[in-house]
Amino acid sequence: MTFFNTGFAAEFLLLAVLYYNVRNGTAQLYILLAFSIFFYMTQDGAALPLLVFVCAVTSFASFPLLRAALSRHSSLIVVSAGIAIDMMVLFFFKYAGFAAGTLDSGFAGRHEWYTPFLLLPLPVGISFYVFHGVSLLADSYSGAYKPARQRGLREHVERTLLYLVFFPQLIAGPISKARMFMPQIEAKRFGDIDWSFAVQQLIFGYFCKLAIANNLADWTIRADPAYIAGFGTPDLLVLQFGYTIQIFADFAGYSSIAIGLAALLGYRLPQNFNFPYIAESFSEFWRRWHMSLSSWLRDYLYIPLGGNRKGRIRTYVNLMVVMGLGGLWHGASWNFAIWGLLHGGALSVERMFGGNRTGPSERWSIAVPLRIALVFFFVFLFWIPFRYKHFSDTVLFFETLYRNRTLHADPVQLFTVALLSTPIVAFHLHALASERSKIRLSPNARALIFGTMAFLALSNAGVGTPFIYFQF
């Protein structure tokens, strides 16, 4: 079952009816838990015991921390052990095969001892629910999350399980910090639903995924390694631009759907995208792209490493470490590590020359579009290693880009990619104008735009393709 499964709407409607027809917050929690577990089992039922294990470790380690039942030293031991166990689970299932294969490469592949590690399945959503577990442990230890009242162990376990398994964010986020999500676990009322917010999030999300990302996927697949050699430079650049738009529409679309569904159940998930392609710096880009991951890495990795408080060299090292690990979080491949390190290097160079602005400049000048174009150009290039599984595929792309230099471009491909990209470009340009000039659409204009998006999502949905971030 996915958000696009024909039965999902009926099942969600049944959930909502049951959920809002009980007035007891505990009963609502159980109903939401049951549906979330059912949703996960339709995705990867065999991995459910692993999720329960992470929940048990997180619950039993965070419980004494929240009750302040331990000394400072003992609390440090407990939180360290809990985080270590959770992260070892993630490492074993996501990176053991990668690490073993990399280690064995020094033996020229003469040993097959690592083969069992390569066959390990990647449990659905493991990167997200492990990060949620780490957040609860860290926030409990630091005091960032303090429950409104003392709760028993059973109740704490139930609430922790909901935090980890909450179905809108379970598969691909957004990543909610414990201090944001846990206080929301309380009785919900149907009359408190923010219908305007929820419906707009859902329409935007389904439009981005169905009408834009799915249709673009039919074209960007042409840049797969098996087909690259047949394209010239202009065509490859067009396809890469299409992928740049596709990955935004795909992931921002999923995030928006997740936020909308959560809102219908009375929960607010963090915003995950804020039109990143109008960023004037890489620092700003990472405050607009996958914002929940950026925030998680900042709070639980970059700042504990010392952030920018340990001198310039240490700051650059911290940026490279955090972005390198952030790249590997996306997948066990050197391509992802390279993608992360490229961004880490860009952030370091930017900071070195004092260009690490964190938001749009206050004044409009010709420098603004130039900065936006420069950041977008490098982000566009950095998506190339991100999209391929092997480093050799990235090399092949650049070799073909250089070798097949030609002014010829497939006009149908160019027109189609441009047409499908236009709404996303228009959204970004409108956001840019809104931030600069405080331009606001009238209610009638907004209604027309969202009505058109809903119509196109229903009438022009492309062939269903998995969300790109499902693999992470």
Long-range contacts (C-beta under 8 A, 24 or more apart in sequence): 1-39, 1-42, 1-43, 2-43, 3-254, 3-257, 3-261, 4-209, 4-210, 4-464, 11-35, 12-261, 16-264, 16-265, 19-188, 19-265, 20-188, 20-189, 20-190, 23-187, 24-187, 25-185, 25-186, 25-187, 25-188, 28-187, 28-188, 29-158, 29-159, 29-162, 29-185, 30-158, 32-162, 32-166, 32-265, 33-158, 33-161, 33-162, 33-165, 35-167, 36-162, 36-165, 36-166, 36-167, 36-170, 37-165, 39-167, 39-170, 40-124, 40-125, 40-165, 40-167, 40-170, 43-124, 43-125, 43-171, 44-123, 44-124, 44-125, 46-121, 47-121, 47-123, 47-124, 47-126, 50-89, 50-93, 50-123, 50-126, 51-123, 51-125, 51-126, 51-129, 51-164, 51-165, 52-161, 53-89, 54-86, 54-89, 54-129, 54-130, 54-133, 54-164, 55-133, 55-157, 55-160, 55-161, 55-164, 55-165, 56-157, 57-82, 57-85, 57-86, 57-133, 58-82, 58-86, 58-133, 58-136, 58-137, 58-160, 58-164, 59-153, 59-156, 59-157, 59-160, 59-161, 60-153, 61-137, 62-136, 62-137, 62-140, 62-156, 62-160, 63-153, 63-156, 65-137, 65-140, 65-141, 66-140, 66-145, 66-146, 66-147, 66-156, 67-150, 75-141, 76-141, 79-137, 79-138, 79-140, 79-141, 82-133, 82-137, 83-134, 83-137, 83-138, 86-130, 86-133, 86-134, 86-137, 87-130, 87-134, 89-126, 89-130, 90-126, 90-127, 90-130, 92-120, 93-120, 93-121, 93-122, 93-123, 93-126, 94-122, 94-126, 94-127, 94-332, 95-328, 95-332, 96-120, 97-332, 98-332, 98-333, 122-471, 124-171, 124-470, 125-170, 125-171, 125-172, 127-329, 127-472, 128-169, 128-170, 128-171, 128-172, 128-173, 128-175, 129-164, 129-165, 129-170, 131-175, 131-296, 132-163, 132-164, 132-175, 132-176, 132-178, 132-181, 133-164, 134-300, 135-175, 135-176, 135-177, 135-178, 135-179, 135-296, 135-300, 136-160, 136-163, 136-178, 136-182, 138-178, 138-299, 138-300, 139-177, 139-178, 139-179, 140-178, 144-177, 144-178, 144-179, 145-178, 145-179, 145-182, 145-183, 147-182, 147-183, 148-183, 159-185, 166-262, 166-267, 167-261, 168-257, 168-258, 168-259, 168-261, 168-262, 168-265, 168-267, 168-269, 169-258, 169-262, 169-269, 171-467, 171-470, 172-251, 172-254, 172-255, 172-258, 172-467, 172-469, 172-470, 172-472, 173-255, 173-258, 173-272, 173-290, 173-292, 173-293, 173-469, 174-255, 174-258, 174-259, 174-269, 174-270, 174-271, 174-272, 174-291, 174-292, 175-270, 175-292, 175-293, 175-295, 175-296, 176-269, 176-270, 176-292, 177-270, 177-295, 177-296, 177-299, 180-268, 180-270, 181-267, 181-269, 184-266, 184-267, 184-268, 188-265, 188-266, 189-266, 192-266, 193-263, 193-264, 193-266, 194-263, 197-260, 197-263, 198-260, 198-261, 198-263, 198-264, 199-260, 199-450, 200-260, 200-450, 201-256, 201-257, 201-259, 201-260, 201-263, 202-256, 202-257, 202-260, 202-261, 203-450, 203-453, 203-454, 203-457, 204-253, 204-256, 204-450, 204-453, 205-252, 205-253, 205-254, 205-255, 205-256, 205-257, 205-258, 205-259, 205-260, 206-253, 206-257, 206-454, 206-457, 207-253, 207-423, 207-453, 207-454, 207-456, 207-457, 208-248, 208-249, 208-250, 208-252, 208-253, 208-256, 208-424, 209-249, 209-250, 209-253, 209-254, 209-257, 209-467, 210-253, 210-457, 210-460, 210-461, 210-462, 211-423, 211-453, 211-456, 211-457, 211-460, 211-461, 211-462, 212-245, 212-246, 212-249, 212-253, 212-420, 212-421, 212-423, 212-424, 213-246, 213-247, 213-249, 213-250, 213-253, 213-462, 213-465, 214-461, 214-462, 214-463, 214-464, 214-465, 215-420, 215-460, 215-462, 216-242, 216-243, 216-245, 216-246, 216-249, 216-417, 216-420, 216-421, 216-462, 217-246, 217-462, 217-463, 217-465, 218-462, 218-463, 219-413, 219-416, 219-417, 219-420, 220-246, 222-413, 223-387, 223-397, 225-388, 225-393, 225-396, 228-396, 228-397, 228-400, 229-400, 229-404, 231-400, 231-404, 232-404, 232-405, 232-406, 232-408, 232-409, 233-401, 233-402, 233-404, 233-405, 233-406, 234-406, 234-407, 234-408, 234-409, 234-414, 235-408, 235-409, 235-410, 235-413, 236-397, 236-400, 236-401, 236-404, 237-401, 238-409, 238-410, 238-413, 238-414, 238-417, 239-413, 239-417, 240-380, 240-383, 240-384, 241-380, 241-417, 241-421, 242-417, 242-420, 242-421, 243-383, 243-387, 244-277, 244-379, 244-380, 244-383, 245-417, 245-420, 245-421, 245-424, 245-425, 246-468, 247-383, 247-386, 247-387, 247-468, 248-273, 248-276, 248-277, 248-424, 249-424, 250-467, 250-468, 250-469, 251-290, 251-467, 251-468, 251-469, 254-467, 254-469, 270-295, 274-431, 275-427, 275-428, 275-431, 275-432, 276-379, 277-372, 277-376, 277-379, 277-428, 278-360, 278-372, 278-428, 278-429, 278-431, 278-432, 278-435, 279-372, 279-375, 279-376, 280-357, 280-360, 280-361, 280-368, 280-371, 280-372, 280-375, 281-350, 281-355, 281-356, 281-357, 281-358, 281-371, 281-375, 282-343, 282-346, 282-347, 282-350, 282-356, 282-375, 282-378, 283-347, 283-350, 283-351, 283-356, 283-357, 283-358, 284-357, 284-358, 284-359, 284-360, 284-375, 285-375, 285-379, 286-343, 286-347, 287-358, 287-359, 293-326, 293-329, 297-322, 297-325, 297-326, 298-322, 301-325, 308-351, 312-352, 315-348, 315-351, 316-348, 316-351, 316-352, 319-344, 319-347, 319-348, 319-351, 320-344, 320-345, 320-348, 323-347, 329-472, 330-386, 330-472, 331-471, 331-472, 333-389, 333-390, 333-391, 334-391, 335-385, 335-386, 335-388, 335-389, 335-390, 335-391, 335-393, 335-394, 336-385, 336-386, 338-385, 338-391, 338-394, 339-382, 339-383, 339-385, 339-386, 342-382, 342-385, 343-382, 346-378, 346-382, 360-432, 360-435, 360-436, 364-436, 372-432, 423-453
